[in-house]
Amino acid sequence: MGDFAVLLTIFVLAIFVGFEVITKVSPILHTPLMSGSNAISGITLIGAILSAGSQKTQVTMILGLAAVIFATINVVGGFVVTHRMLRKFRRKEE
């Protein structure tokens, strides 16, 4: 039970740190930072898949599955936003 408490504490602290970091970013910088964070989200996705696949306990499987879902949404959303941003810089064809 002690390991679970430590892991839950790290998880909750990561949520608060992530929220604080994201809310402090200027809206002008959000799109370039989001496109640059796709690699980090990909690494998160790999870790989430490993966590969900370990099946040590039911809790790790559920949290791993939730992490897979959220990381996938983040990666796909980052690519969509990047694609929209890059489309604005294309030359208009006549």
Chimera marker file (.cmm) of the C-alpha trace (Angstrom):
<marker_set name="trace">
<marker id="1" x="0.000" y="0.000" z="0.000" r="1" g="1" b="0" radius="0.5"/>
<marker id="2" x="2.969" y="2.324" z="0.574" r="1" g="1" b="0" radius="0.5"/>
<marker id="3" x="4.063" y="2.162" z="-3.064" r="1" g="1" b="0" radius="0.5"/>
<marker id="4" x="0.561" y="3.045" z="-4.201" r="1" g="1" b="0" radius="0.5"/>
<marker id="5" x="0.506" y="6.136" z="-1.971" r="1" g="1" b="0" radius="0.5"/>
<marker id="6" x="3.845" y="7.308" z="-3.366" r="1" g="1" b="0" radius="0.5"/>
<marker id="7" x="2.749" y="6.752" z="-6.978" r="1" g="1" b="0" radius="0.5"/>
<marker id="8" x="-0.594" y="8.467" z="-6.370" r="1" g="1" b="0" radius="0.5"/>
<marker id="9" x="1.204" y="11.449" z="-4.804" r="1" g="1" b="0" radius="0.5"/>
<marker id="10" x="3.510" y="11.739" z="-7.828" r="1" g="1" b="0" radius="0.5"/>
<marker id="11" x="0.524" y="11.487" z="-10.163" r="1" g="1" b="0" radius="0.5"/>
<marker id="12" x="-1.408" y="14.238" z="-8.344" r="1" g="1" b="0" radius="0.5"/>
<marker id="13" x="1.658" y="16.500" z="-8.200" r="1" g="1" b="0" radius="0.5"/>
<marker id="14" x="2.233" y="15.968" z="-11.942" r="1" g="1" b="0" radius="0.5"/>
<marker id="15" x="-1.349" y="17.065" z="-12.598" r="1" g="1" b="0" radius="0.5"/>
<marker id="16" x="-0.867" y="20.284" z="-10.622" r="1" g="1" b="0" radius="0.5"/>
<marker id="17" x="2.517" y="21.072" z="-12.200" r="1" g="1" b="0" radius="0.5"/>
<marker id="18" x="1.183" y="20.415" z="-15.694" r="1" g="1" b="0" radius="0.5"/>
<marker id="19" x="-1.830" y="22.634" z="-15.082" r="1" g="1" b="0" radius="0.5"/>
<marker id="20" x="0.330" y="25.470" z="-13.749" r="1" g="1" b="0" radius="0.5"/>
<marker id="21" x="2.759" y="25.255" z="-16.668" r="1" g="1" b="0" radius="0.5"/>
<marker id="22" x="0.021" y="25.229" z="-19.314" r="1" g="1" b="0" radius="0.5"/>
<marker id="23" x="-1.961" y="28.102" z="-17.793" r="1" g="1" b="0" radius="0.5"/>
<marker id="24" x="1.137" y="30.342" z="-17.695" r="1" g="1" b="0" radius="0.5"/>
<marker id="25" x="1.803" y="30.017" z="-21.449" r="1" g="1" b="0" radius="0.5"/>
<marker id="26" x="0.796" y="32.990" z="-23.564" r="1" g="1" b="0" radius="0.5"/>
<marker id="27" x="-1.904" y="32.222" z="-26.156" r="1" g="1" b="0" radius="0.5"/>
<marker id="28" x="0.447" y="33.431" z="-28.908" r="1" g="1" b="0" radius="0.5"/>
<marker id="29" x="3.002" y="30.764" z="-27.986" r="1" g="1" b="0" radius="0.5"/>
<marker id="30" x="0.513" y="27.972" z="-27.408" r="1" g="1" b="0" radius="0.5"/>
<marker id="31" x="0.357" y="26.686" z="-31.009" r="1" g="1" b="0" radius="0.5"/>
<marker id="32" x="4.128" y="26.387" z="-31.575" r="1" g="1" b="0" radius="0.5"/>
<marker id="33" x="4.583" y="24.830" z="-28.148" r="1" g="1" b="0" radius="0.5"/>
<marker id="34" x="1.779" y="22.377" z="-28.787" r="1" g="1" b="0" radius="0.5"/>
<marker id="35" x="3.317" y="21.259" z="-32.047" r="1" g="1" b="0" radius="0.5"/>
<marker id="36" x="6.685" y="20.888" z="-30.354" r="1" g="1" b="0" radius="0.5"/>
<marker id="37" x="5.259" y="18.867" z="-27.490" r="1" g="1" b="0" radius="0.5"/>
<marker id="38" x="4.013" y="16.069" z="-29.751" r="1" g="1" b="0" radius="0.5"/>
<marker id="39" x="7.280" y="14.186" z="-29.233" r="1" g="1" b="0" radius="0.5"/>
<marker id="40" x="6.897" y="14.432" z="-25.463" r="1" g="1" b="0" radius="0.5"/>
<marker id="41" x="3.300" y="13.238" z="-25.725" r="1" g="1" b="0" radius="0.5"/>
<marker id="42" x="4.484" y="10.324" z="-27.848" r="1" g="1" b="0" radius="0.5"/>
<marker id="43" x="6.879" y="9.310" z="-25.091" r="1" g="1" b="0" radius="0.5"/>
<marker id="44" x="4.044" y="9.642" z="-22.590" r="1" g="1" b="0" radius="0.5"/>
<marker id="45" x="1.913" y="7.434" z="-24.807" r="1" g="1" b="0" radius="0.5"/>
<marker id="46" x="4.579" y="4.719" z="-24.856" r="1" g="1" b="0" radius="0.5"/>
<marker id="47" x="4.872" y="4.845" z="-21.052" r="1" g="1" b="0" radius="0.5"/>
<marker id="48" x="1.096" y="4.682" z="-20.713" r="1" g="1" b="0" radius="0.5"/>
<marker id="49" x="0.919" y="1.636" z="-22.982" r="1" g="1" b="0" radius="0.5"/>
<marker id="50" x="3.617" y="-0.065" z="-20.913" r="1" g="1" b="0" radius="0.5"/>
<marker id="51" x="1.780" y="0.804" z="-17.695" r="1" g="1" b="0" radius="0.5"/>
<marker id="52" x="-1.568" y="-0.437" z="-18.978" r="1" g="1" b="0" radius="0.5"/>
<marker id="53" x="0.005" y="-3.606" z="-20.346" r="1" g="1" b="0" radius="0.5"/>
<marker id="54" x="1.848" y="-4.531" z="-17.169" r="1" g="1" b="0" radius="0.5"/>
<marker id="55" x="-1.450" y="-5.530" z="-15.495" r="1" g="1" b="0" radius="0.5"/>
<marker id="56" x="0.115" y="-5.615" z="-12.021" r="1" g="1" b="0" radius="0.5"/>
<marker id="57" x="-3.099" y="-4.396" z="-10.433" r="1" g="1" b="0" radius="0.5"/>
<marker id="58" x="-6.509" y="-3.315" z="-11.639" r="1" g="1" b="0" radius="0.5"/>
<marker id="59" x="-5.696" y="0.297" z="-10.690" r="1" g="1" b="0" radius="0.5"/>
<marker id="60" x="-2.543" y="0.422" z="-12.840" r="1" g="1" b="0" radius="0.5"/>
<marker id="61" x="-4.470" y="-0.983" z="-15.773" r="1" g="1" b="0" radius="0.5"/>
<marker id="62" x="-7.253" y="1.605" z="-15.413" r="1" g="1" b="0" radius="0.5"/>
<marker id="63" x="-4.853" y="4.532" z="-14.911" r="1" g="1" b="0" radius="0.5"/>
<marker id="64" x="-2.718" y="3.267" z="-17.793" r="1" g="1" b="0" radius="0.5"/>
<marker id="65" x="-5.762" y="3.074" z="-20.053" r="1" g="1" b="0" radius="0.5"/>
<marker id="66" x="-6.800" y="6.609" z="-19.067" r="1" g="1" b="0" radius="0.5"/>
<marker id="67" x="-3.252" y="7.810" z="-19.766" r="1" g="1" b="0" radius="0.5"/>
<marker id="68" x="-3.299" y="6.120" z="-23.178" r="1" g="1" b="0" radius="0.5"/>
<marker id="69" x="-6.576" y="7.823" z="-24.054" r="1" g="1" b="0" radius="0.5"/>
<marker id="70" x="-5.468" y="11.280" z="-22.897" r="1" g="1" b="0" radius="0.5"/>
<marker id="71" x="-2.011" y="11.041" z="-24.497" r="1" g="1" b="0" radius="0.5"/>
<marker id="72" x="-3.575" y="9.919" z="-27.781" r="1" g="1" b="0" radius="0.5"/>
<marker id="73" x="-5.978" y="12.856" z="-27.718" r="1" g="1" b="0" radius="0.5"/>
<marker id="74" x="-3.035" y="15.170" z="-27.035" r="1" g="1" b="0" radius="0.5"/>
<marker id="75" x="-0.917" y="13.780" z="-29.881" r="1" g="1" b="0" radius="0.5"/>
<marker id="76" x="-3.761" y="13.856" z="-32.418" r="1" g="1" b="0" radius="0.5"/>
<marker id="77" x="-4.838" y="17.327" z="-31.320" r="1" g="1" b="0" radius="0.5"/>
<marker id="78" x="-1.274" y="18.584" z="-31.615" r="1" g="1" b="0" radius="0.5"/>
<marker id="79" x="-0.967" y="17.312" z="-35.161" r="1" g="1" b="0" radius="0.5"/>
<marker id="80" x="-4.343" y="18.794" z="-36.131" r="1" g="1" b="0" radius="0.5"/>
<marker id="81" x="-3.402" y="22.202" z="-34.739" r="1" g="1" b="0" radius="0.5"/>
<marker id="82" x="0.020" y="22.054" z="-36.419" r="1" g="1" b="0" radius="0.5"/>
<marker id="83" x="-1.590" y="21.132" z="-39.734" r="1" g="1" b="0" radius="0.5"/>
<marker id="84" x="-4.017" y="24.065" z="-39.459" r="1" g="1" b="0" radius="0.5"/>
<marker id="85" x="-1.172" y="26.413" z="-38.547" r="1" g="1" b="0" radius="0.5"/>
<marker id="86" x="0.959" y="25.319" z="-41.498" r="1" g="1" b="0" radius="0.5"/>
<marker id="87" x="-2.002" y="25.594" z="-43.882" r="1" g="1" b="0" radius="0.5"/>
<marker id="88" x="-2.173" y="29.337" z="-43.094" r="1" g="1" b="0" radius="0.5"/>
<marker id="89" x="1.324" y="29.827" z="-44.526" r="1" g="1" b="0" radius="0.5"/>
<marker id="90" x="0.640" y="28.228" z="-47.906" r="1" g="1" b="0" radius="0.5"/>
<marker id="91" x="0.458" y="30.350" z="-50.996" r="1" g="1" b="0" radius="0.5"/>
<marker id="92" x="-2.983" y="30.768" z="-52.417" r="1" g="1" b="0" radius="0.5"/>
<marker id="93" x="-3.322" y="29.130" z="-55.790" r="1" g="1" b="0" radius="0.5"/>
<marker id="94" x="-5.205" y="31.013" z="-58.459" r="1" g="1" b="0" radius="0.5"/>
<link id1="1" id2="2" r="1" g="1" b="0" radius="0.2"/>
<link id1="2" id2="3" r="1" g="1" b="0" radius="0.2"/>
<link id1="3" id2="4" r="1" g="1" b="0" radius="0.2"/>
<link id1="4" id2="5" r="1" g="1" b="0" radius="0.2"/>
<link id1="5" id2="6" r="1" g="1" b="0" radius="0.2"/>
<link id1="6" id2="7" r="1" g="1" b="0" radius="0.2"/>
<link id1="7" id2="8" r="1" g="1" b="0" radius="0.2"/>
<link id1="8" id2="9" r="1" g="1" b="0" radius="0.2"/>
<link id1="9" id2="10" r="1" g="1" b="0" radius="0.2"/>
<link id1="10" id2="11" r="1" g="1" b="0" radius="0.2"/>
<link id1="11" id2="12" r="1" g="1" b="0" radius="0.2"/>
<link id1="12" id2="13" r="1" g="1" b="0" radius="0.2"/>
<link id1="13" id2="14" r="1" g="1" b="0" radius="0.2"/>
<link id1="14" id2="15" r="1" g="1" b="0" radius="0.2"/>
<link id1="15" id2="16" r="1" g="1" b="0" radius="0.2"/>
<link id1="16" id2="17" r="1" g="1" b="0" radius="0.2"/>
<link id1="17" id2="18" r="1" g="1" b="0" radius="0.2"/>
<link id1="18" id2="19" r="1" g="1" b="0" radius="0.2"/>
<link id1="19" id2="20" r="1" g="1" b="0" radius="0.2"/>
<link id1="20" id2="21" r="1" g="1" b="0" radius="0.2"/>
<link id1="21" id2="22" r="1" g="1" b="0" radius="0.2"/>
<link id1="22" id2="23" r="1" g="1" b="0" radius="0.2"/>
<link id1="23" id2="24" r="1" g="1" b="0" radius="0.2"/>
<link id1="24" id2="25" r="1" g="1" b="0" radius="0.2"/>
<link id1="25" id2="26" r="1" g="1" b="0" radius="0.2"/>
<link id1="26" id2="27" r="1" g="1" b="0" radius="0.2"/>
<link id1="27" id2="28" r="1" g="1" b="0" radius="0.2"/>
<link id1="28" id2="29" r="1" g="1" b="0" radius="0.2"/>
<link id1="29" id2="30" r="1" g="1" b="0" radius="0.2"/>
<link id1="30" id2="31" r="1" g="1" b="0" radius="0.2"/>
<link id1="31" id2="32" r="1" g="1" b="0" radius="0.2"/>
<link id1="32" id2="33" r="1" g="1" b="0" radius="0.2"/>
<link id1="33" id2="34" r="1" g="1" b="0" radius="0.2"/>
<link id1="34" id2="35" r="1" g="1" b="0" radius="0.2"/>
<link id1="35" id2="36" r="1" g="1" b="0" radius="0.2"/>
<link id1="36" id2="37" r="1" g="1" b="0" radius="0.2"/>
<link id1="37" id2="38" r="1" g="1" b="0" radius="0.2"/>
<link id1="38" id2="39" r="1" g="1" b="0" radius="0.2"/>
<link id1="39" id2="40" r="1" g="1" b="0" radius="0.2"/>
<link id1="40" id2="41" r="1" g="1" b="0" radius="0.2"/>
<link id1="41" id2="42" r="1" g="1" b="0" radius="0.2"/>
<link id1="42" id2="43" r="1" g="1" b="0" radius="0.2"/>
<link id1="43" id2="44" r="1" g="1" b="0" radius="0.2"/>
<link id1="44" id2="45" r="1" g="1" b="0" radius="0.2"/>
<link id1="45" id2="46" r="1" g="1" b="0" radius="0.2"/>
<link id1="46" id2="47" r="1" g="1" b="0" radius="0.2"/>
<link id1="47" id2="48" r="1" g="1" b="0" radius="0.2"/>
<link id1="48" id2="49" r="1" g="1" b="0" radius="0.2"/>
<link id1="49" id2="50" r="1" g="1" b="0" radius="0.2"/>
<link id1="50" id2="51" r="1" g="1" b="0" radius="0.2"/>
<link id1="51" id2="52" r="1" g="1" b="0" radius="0.2"/>
<link id1="52" id2="53" r="1" g="1" b="0" radius="0.2"/>
<link id1="53" id2="54" r="1" g="1" b="0" radius="0.2"/>
<link id1="54" id2="55" r="1" g="1" b="0" radius="0.2"/>
<link id1="55" id2="56" r="1" g="1" b="0" radius="0.2"/>
<link id1="56" id2="57" r="1" g="1" b="0" radius="0.2"/>
<link id1="57" id2="58" r="1" g="1" b="0" radius="0.2"/>
<link id1="58" id2="59" r="1" g="1" b="0" radius="0.2"/>
<link id1="59" id2="60" r="1" g="1" b="0" radius="0.2"/>
<link id1="60" id2="61" r="1" g="1" b="0" radius="0.2"/>
<link id1="61" id2="62" r="1" g="1" b="0" radius="0.2"/>
<link id1="62" id2="63" r="1" g="1" b="0" radius="0.2"/>
<link id1="63" id2="64" r="1" g="1" b="0" radius="0.2"/>
<link id1="64" id2="65" r="1" g="1" b="0" radius="0.2"/>
<link id1="65" id2="66" r="1" g="1" b="0" radius="0.2"/>
<link id1="66" id2="67" r="1" g="1" b="0" radius="0.2"/>
<link id1="67" id2="68" r="1" g="1" b="0" radius="0.2"/>
<link id1="68" id2="69" r="1" g="1" b="0" radius="0.2"/>
<link id1="69" id2="70" r="1" g="1" b="0" radius="0.2"/>
<link id1="70" id2="71" r="1" g="1" b="0" radius="0.2"/>
<link id1="71" id2="72" r="1" g="1" b="0" radius="0.2"/>
<link id1="72" id2="73" r="1" g="1" b="0" radius="0.2"/>
<link id1="73" id2="74" r="1" g="1" b="0" radius="0.2"/>
<link id1="74" id2="75" r="1" g="1" b="0" radius="0.2"/>
<link id1="75" id2="76" r="1" g="1" b="0" radius="0.2"/>
<link id1="76" id2="77" r="1" g="1" b="0" radius="0.2"/>
<link id1="77" id2="78" r="1" g="1" b="0" radius="0.2"/>
<link id1="78" id2="79" r="1" g="1" b="0" radius="0.2"/>
<link id1="79" id2="80" r="1" g="1" b="0" radius="0.2"/>
<link id1="80" id2="81" r="1" g="1" b="0" radius="0.2"/>
<link id1="81" id2="82" r="1" g="1" b="0" radius="0.2"/>
<link id1="82" id2="83" r="1" g="1" b="0" radius="0.2"/>
<link id1="83" id2="84" r="1" g="1" b="0" radius="0.2"/>
<link id1="84" id2="85" r="1" g="1" b="0" radius="0.2"/>
<link id1="85" id2="86" r="1" g="1" b="0" radius="0.2"/>
<link id1="86" id2="87" r="1" g="1" b="0" radius="0.2"/>
<link id1="87" id2="88" r="1" g="1" b="0" radius="0.2"/>
<link id1="88" id2="89" r="1" g="1" b="0" radius="0.2"/>
<link id1="89" id2="90" r="1" g="1" b="0" radius="0.2"/>
<link id1="90" id2="91" r="1" g="1" b="0" radius="0.2"/>
<link id1="91" id2="92" r="1" g="1" b="0" radius="0.2"/>
<link id1="92" id2="93" r="1" g="1" b="0" radius="0.2"/>
<link id1="93" id2="94" r="1" g="1" b="0" radius="0.2"/>
</marker_set>
